[in-house]
Amino acid sequence: MKPVRLNVKYDKNASFPAGGTFPDFMVSVLSEDDNIIKNINPARISMKMWEGQGSGTRIPIDVTTFSCSKVKDDKEDGFFYFRDKVIPERVGTYNIQFTFAMDKTNMLSSDQIVVEVVPNDPVRLLPDSLPATPAVSNVRTVTSRTLVKDLHLHVMDEYNNRTGIDLVGRIIAKIKSPNEDDTEVPQFQGKVSAVEFPFDRGSAEIVSNLVLAENSPGRDSTEYILVFEPDLPALRKPLEPYRLSFMFYNDYKKQQQMATLTRERDQLSQSIGVYRNWFDTTNQLVTEMRCQVKEAETRETHLKNELKKQQIELPQTNTLQYVDSLIKQKMLDQEGVMKQPRRTCTLPNYPKGNQDILGKIAHLAQIEDNEAAKVISWHLASDMDCVVTLTTEAARSIFDETQGRQQVLPLDSIYKKNLPDWNRPLPHLRNGKICFKPVGNPVFARALLTFPDNVEHCQTVFGMLLGDTIIIDNLDAANHYRKEVVKITHCPTLLTREGDRIRSNGKFGGLQNKAPPMDKLRGMVFGAPMPKLYATFSGQIDLLQQYRAAVVKLDSVNKDLDLHLRSLNTPEMQKKKQELAEQEKSLMLIEQKLGMTPSDKVTESLLQSIMLDTSDTPIPPKRMRRETVKKLYR
């Protein structure tokens, strides 16, 4: 039962697109003999992820930690699933490692899994950096008619990762008016309304200046939009074009004056964008903290209700001290139950040097009732010493090692179609109806068995050995039961709790059909399972430990939220709000002078460019995930 390693299974052929979902990871804890250890608290299994090259067995400090998902099926006992975990939004190399907390100080770690996060689907065009808002006129001077120069456009995914390296096509530049009814739209040099540029390997380089025509049409002091539309045949879904607003003037002097205001506007817009991005991040952090508090409160209330179902009431004050003392007392009670004397099998088990060896039949099952344990053990006396293996090869190896003296039973040699249905009703029940009223409390012998491990394999073994053998109170009840059953169907072997046996052919009596006293079985008897009270204490201790952790977590997140809310009312924060308001007022005045459409908010493209210029990690405006919010705030 000593844990020695973690086994991790996942789809190794899966790709990892930025912002997508990881494939399901299935984790199990293996013991020294490579058996899966069960009854492990899922909270002790974690998935850790960090960016960068592998660091051997050491886990960095700054990691993202995930908890395992809720078990969907009771048959998954021993397996821990990590489902629907979000892939990082930034392209690069990441390491994943799973850990099992054996105790407060010792940690068992899996091998590190290195994954390459690749760009997601193409979404939009963006430049390397945001160009200044152009202010142009239709005069003879070329520099006054130049819209952009040295502009590099790239295909980006939703999270601002460059992608589409295999895309080839063209970029079509057009000029549009915000007013769709406006027919007086400026034209490019050569009196054309569109200019094409080649697009290759996910990028377009506009190295030649994009210039308006001399004496181009256009309304004086009017805002127009330069639109770069991608034409990429290989894409099913069209990309969002890149749009750049510019101001058009018919007067050269006015254009020069407004160029200065345009630069001021761009600087203010960038500054406002940074402020708003910061305030948005702060607000999202508050929202996230409130969600954490709500989740912690819900968890604490749920666990408190579960404890009430166990008749455990908690005080309103000094809760943690009370829970700690209660856990200590429950552990002492559990230890006392464990030390109580109980029936054990003294037959030496076969060494499990091979994972294909399950063990001797006497050690595979446990029976709570003493009388049933005695008669079933005696009934299977000739099989109790037999070693069960998964394969014939393992059975043959044991046979050779013991020179043929050891009984062996390979499971791969059993014809399973003849095995009884484990859920079949007793013979006196047919088609949901009771054919006669039995006496003596009949029950299938197999129903009295419990299996500590390898349940499915053990059901195969004892299904074959016991078949439909029935346990009943005494010989009179057994004879009555058999006499009635044979009227409607075949009657299986009957064993009585007093030690008698009626064979399936009806024969009973004699020493060979009478079980000896328990002490005459020489230890070849099925052991008794741990008392049910032990499992009750285990469940209560686990609930109390979970509740303690929930109380600590609730206290921690409440303190974090309170501290952060206080920080939002500091003089420094109030000063930032005032500075933002002043800059927004100045921006509105400048835009009125320029004749531009007033900006209710900084455009998304501007925000994107601010992030590209000021942050190593682009933050998507639509989906700012929990970890990204926290890192940006820090």
Secondary structure in CASP SS format (residue, H / E / C, confidence):
PFRMAT SS
TARGET T0000
AUTHOR 0000-0000-0000
METHOD secondary structure of the structure
MODEL  1
M C 1.00
K C 1.00
P E 1.00
V E 1.00
R E 1.00
L E 1.00
N E 1.00
V E 1.00
K E 1.00
Y C 1.00
D C 1.00
K C 1.00
N C 1.00
A C 1.00
S C 1.00
F E 1.00
P E 1.00
A C 1.00
G C 1.00
G C 1.00
T E 1.00
F C 1.00
P C 1.00
D C 1.00
F E 1.00
M E 1.00
V E 1.00
S E 1.00
V E 1.00
L E 1.00
S E 1.00
E C 1.00
D C 1.00
D C 1.00
N C 1.00
I E 1.00
I C 1.00
K C 1.00
N C 1.00
I C 1.00
N C 1.00
P H 1.00
A H 1.00
R H 1.00
I E 1.00
S E 1.00
M E 1.00
K E 1.00
M E 1.00
W E 1.00
E E 1.00
G C 1.00
Q C 1.00
G C 1.00
S C 1.00
G C 1.00
T C 1.00
R C 1.00
I C 1.00
P C 1.00
I C 1.00
D C 1.00
V C 1.00
T E 1.00
T E 1.00
F E 1.00
S E 1.00
C C 1.00
S C 1.00
K C 1.00
V C 1.00
K C 1.00
D C 1.00
D H 1.00
K H 1.00
E H 1.00
D C 1.00
G C 1.00
F C 1.00
F E 1.00
Y E 1.00
F E 1.00
R C 1.00
D C 1.00
K C 1.00
V E 1.00
I C 1.00
P C 1.00
E C 1.00
R C 1.00
V C 1.00
G E 1.00
T E 1.00
Y E 1.00
N E 1.00
I E 1.00
Q E 1.00
F E 1.00
T E 1.00
F E 1.00
A E 1.00
M C 1.00
D C 1.00
K C 1.00
T C 1.00
N C 1.00
M E 1.00
L E 1.00
S E 1.00
S C 1.00
D C 1.00
Q C 1.00
I E 1.00
V E 1.00
V E 1.00
E E 1.00
V E 1.00
V E 1.00
P C 1.00
N C 1.00
D C 1.00
P C 1.00
V C 1.00
R E 1.00
L E 1.00
L E 1.00
P E 1.00
D C 1.00
S C 1.00
L C 1.00
P C 1.00
A C 1.00
T C 1.00
P C 1.00
A E 1.00
V E 1.00
S E 1.00
N C 1.00
V C 1.00
R C 1.00
T C 1.00
V H 1.00
T H 1.00
S H 1.00
R H 1.00
T E 1.00
L E 1.00
V E 1.00
K C 1.00
D C 1.00
L E 1.00
H E 1.00
L E 1.00
H E 1.00
V E 1.00
M E 1.00
D C 1.00
E C 1.00
Y C 1.00
N C 1.00
N C 1.00
R E 1.00
T C 1.00
G C 1.00
I C 1.00
D C 1.00
L C 1.00
V E 1.00
G E 1.00
R E 1.00
I E 1.00
I E 1.00
A E 1.00
K E 1.00
I E 1.00
K E 1.00
S C 1.00
P C 1.00
N C 1.00
E C 1.00
D C 1.00
D C 1.00
T C 1.00
E C 1.00
V C 1.00
P C 1.00
Q C 1.00
F E 1.00
Q C 1.00
G C 1.00
K C 1.00
V E 1.00
S C 1.00
A E 1.00
V E 1.00
E E 1.00
F E 1.00
P E 1.00
F E 1.00
D E 1.00
R C 1.00
G C 1.00
S E 1.00
A E 1.00
E E 1.00
I E 1.00
V C 1.00
S C 1.00
N C 1.00
L E 1.00
V E 1.00
L E 1.00
A C 1.00
E C 1.00
N C 1.00
S C 1.00
P C 1.00
G C 1.00
R C 1.00
D C 1.00
S C 1.00
T E 1.00
E E 1.00
Y E 1.00
I E 1.00
L E 1.00
V E 1.00
F E 1.00
E E 1.00
P E 1.00
D E 1.00
L C 1.00
P C 1.00
A C 1.00
L C 1.00
R C 1.00
K C 1.00
P C 1.00
L C 1.00
E E 1.00
P C 1.00
Y E 1.00
R E 1.00
L E 1.00
S E 1.00
F E 1.00
M E 1.00
F E 1.00
Y E 1.00
N C 1.00
D C 1.00
Y H 1.00
K H 1.00
K H 1.00
Q H 1.00
Q H 1.00
Q H 1.00
M H 1.00
A H 1.00
T H 1.00
L H 1.00
T H 1.00
R H 1.00
E H 1.00
R H 1.00
D H 1.00
Q H 1.00
L H 1.00
S H 1.00
Q H 1.00
S H 1.00
I H 1.00
G H 1.00
V H 1.00
Y H 1.00
R H 1.00
N H 1.00
W H 1.00
F H 1.00
D H 1.00
T H 1.00
T H 1.00
N H 1.00
Q H 1.00
L H 1.00
V H 1.00
T H 1.00
E H 1.00
M H 1.00
R H 1.00
C H 1.00
Q H 1.00
V H 1.00
K H 1.00
E H 1.00
A H 1.00
E H 1.00
T H 1.00
R H 1.00
E H 1.00
T H 1.00
H H 1.00
L H 1.00
K H 1.00
N H 1.00
E H 1.00
L H 1.00
K H 1.00
K H 1.00
Q C 1.00
Q C 1.00
I C 1.00
E C 1.00
L C 1.00
P C 1.00
Q C 1.00
T C 1.00
N C 1.00
T H 1.00
L H 1.00
Q H 1.00
Y H 1.00
V H 1.00
D H 1.00
S H 1.00
L H 1.00
I H 1.00
K H 1.00
Q H 1.00
K H 1.00
M H 1.00
L H 1.00
D H 1.00
Q H 1.00
E H 1.00
G H 1.00
V H 1.00
M H 1.00
K H 1.00
Q C 1.00
P C 1.00
R C 1.00
R C 1.00
T C 1.00
C C 1.00
T C 1.00
L C 1.00
P C 1.00
N C 1.00
Y C 1.00
P C 1.00
K C 1.00
G C 1.00
N C 1.00
Q C 1.00
D C 1.00
I E 1.00
L E 1.00
G E 1.00
K E 1.00
I H 1.00
A H 1.00
H H 1.00
L H 1.00
A C 1.00
Q E 1.00
I E 1.00
E C 1.00
D C 1.00
N H 1.00
E H 1.00
A H 1.00
A H 1.00
K H 1.00
V H 1.00
I H 1.00
S H 1.00
W H 1.00
H H 1.00
L C 1.00
A C 1.00
S C 1.00
D C 1.00
M C 1.00
D C 1.00
C C 1.00
V E 1.00
V E 1.00
T E 1.00
L C 1.00
T C 1.00
T H 1.00
E H 1.00
A H 1.00
A H 1.00
R H 1.00
S H 1.00
I H 1.00
F H 1.00
D H 1.00
E H 1.00
T C 1.00
Q C 1.00
G C 1.00
R C 1.00
Q C 1.00
Q C 1.00
V E 1.00
L E 1.00
P E 1.00
L H 1.00
D H 1.00
S H 1.00
I C 1.00
Y C 1.00
K H 1.00
K H 1.00
N H 1.00
L C 1.00
P C 1.00
D C 1.00
W C 1.00
N C 1.00
R C 1.00
P C 1.00
L C 1.00
P C 1.00
H C 1.00
L E 1.00
R E 1.00
N C 1.00
G C 1.00
K E 1.00
I E 1.00
C C 1.00
F C 1.00
K C 1.00
P C 1.00
V C 1.00
G C 1.00
N C 1.00
P C 1.00
V E 1.00
F E 1.00
A H 1.00
R H 1.00
A H 1.00
L H 1.00
L E 1.00
T E 1.00
F C 1.00
P C 1.00
D C 1.00
N C 1.00
V H 1.00
E H 1.00
H H 1.00
C H 1.00
Q H 1.00
T H 1.00
V H 1.00
F H 1.00
G H 1.00
M H 1.00
L H 1.00
L H 1.00
G C 1.00
D C 1.00
T C 1.00
I E 1.00
I E 1.00
I E 1.00
D C 1.00
N C 1.00
L H 1.00
D H 1.00
A H 1.00
A H 1.00
N H 1.00
H H 1.00
Y H 1.00
R H 1.00
K H 1.00
E H 1.00
V H 1.00
V C 1.00
K C 1.00
I C 1.00
T C 1.00
H C 1.00
C C 1.00
P C 1.00
T C 1.00
L E 1.00
L E 1.00
T E 1.00
R C 1.00
E C 1.00
G C 1.00
D E 1.00
R E 1.00
I E 1.00
R C 1.00
S C 1.00
N C 1.00
G C 1.00
K C 1.00
F C 1.00
G C 1.00
G C 1.00
L H 1.00
Q H 1.00
N H 1.00
K E 1.00
A C 1.00
P C 1.00
P C 1.00
M H 1.00
D H 1.00
K H 1.00
L H 1.00
R C 1.00
G C 1.00
M C 1.00
V C 1.00
F C 1.00
G E 1.00
A C 1.00
P C 1.00
M C 1.00
P C 1.00
K H 1.00
L H 1.00
Y H 1.00
A H 1.00
T H 1.00
F H 1.00
S H 1.00
G H 1.00
Q H 1.00
I H 1.00
D H 1.00
L H 1.00
L H 1.00
Q H 1.00
Q H 1.00
Y H 1.00
R H 1.00
A H 1.00
A H 1.00
V H 1.00
V H 1.00
K H 1.00
L H 1.00
D H 1.00
S H 1.00
V H 1.00
N H 1.00
K H 1.00
D H 1.00
L H 1.00
D H 1.00
L H 1.00
H H 1.00
L H 1.00
R H 1.00
S H 1.00
L C 1.00
N C 1.00
T C 1.00
P H 1.00
E H 1.00
M H 1.00
Q H 1.00
K H 1.00
K H 1.00
K H 1.00
Q H 1.00
E H 1.00
L H 1.00
A H 1.00
E H 1.00
Q H 1.00
E H 1.00
K H 1.00
S H 1.00
L H 1.00
M H 1.00
L H 1.00
I H 1.00
E H 1.00
Q H 1.00
K H 1.00
L H 1.00
G C 1.00
M C 1.00
T C 1.00
P C 1.00
S C 1.00
D C 1.00
K C 1.00
V C 1.00
T C 1.00
E H 1.00
S H 1.00
L H 1.00
L H 1.00
Q H 1.00
S H 1.00
I H 1.00
M H 1.00
L H 1.00
D H 1.00
T H 1.00
S C 1.00
D C 1.00
T C 1.00
P C 1.00
I C 1.00
P C 1.00
P C 1.00
K C 1.00
R C 1.00
M C 1.00
R C 1.00
R H 1.00
E H 1.00
T H 1.00
V H 1.00
K H 1.00
K H 1.00
L H 1.00
Y H 1.00
R C 1.00
END
